[in-house]
């Protein structure tokens, strides 16, 4: 909560206050009228109506901007906080009716300046969206969040789950051994996004985009190459 309350960005759900009432701690957060991306994708699959590509690219690009802000956040002495969200997933992406996509729930985020440390070897995050280094309980950096967002990008563009299995262990094994999938094998028109996915889903963090800003730029370039105008709305004719 102390981390989240310092964040103020259009693409990050705002935390207004935190405190304690009697023996209960509370967080007062911005209310976002809309739905989380997981619900949007679930409904799209239910009714066999894929999310328009323009909207999919827009949502992911906006979330990347929010993450870039958090990753670059500094303290009062201008020292980097090294914030890592660690739980980037469709459930934590809110799509507002105001046309703004926001990342929320920095509740398990890690900042280098925190007073208490995560128990060595403990696991945080939703299993289907963790990076290889997170699955192996290694030290995490901002590029771990890019891997997770790359999985969300794949699922938003394809309408399919990237990592699933009969158990959490099987899912983690798939992610540790994952080779960047090509979205062009599902839709040839999306071939420009193959490079974006490769830049997010590389097994070695060093082979991923340098930061979320670079991912955003690559997304926008891929959209232009694919003839897509990423926007918060799309007119649909009957």
Buried (B, 14 or more C-beta within 10 A) or exposed (E): BEBBBBBEBEBBBBBEEBEEEEEEEEEEBEEBEBBBBBBBBEEBBEEEEBBBBBBBBBBBBBBBBBBBBBBBBEEEEEEEBBBBBBBBBBBBBBBBEEEBBBBBBBBEBBBEEEEEEBEEEEBBBBBBBBBBBBBEEEEBBBBBBBBBBBBBBBBBBBBEBBBEBEEEEEBBBBBBEBEBBBBBEBBEEBBBBBBBBBBBBBBEBEEBBEBBBBBBBBBBEBBEEBEBEBBBEEEEEE
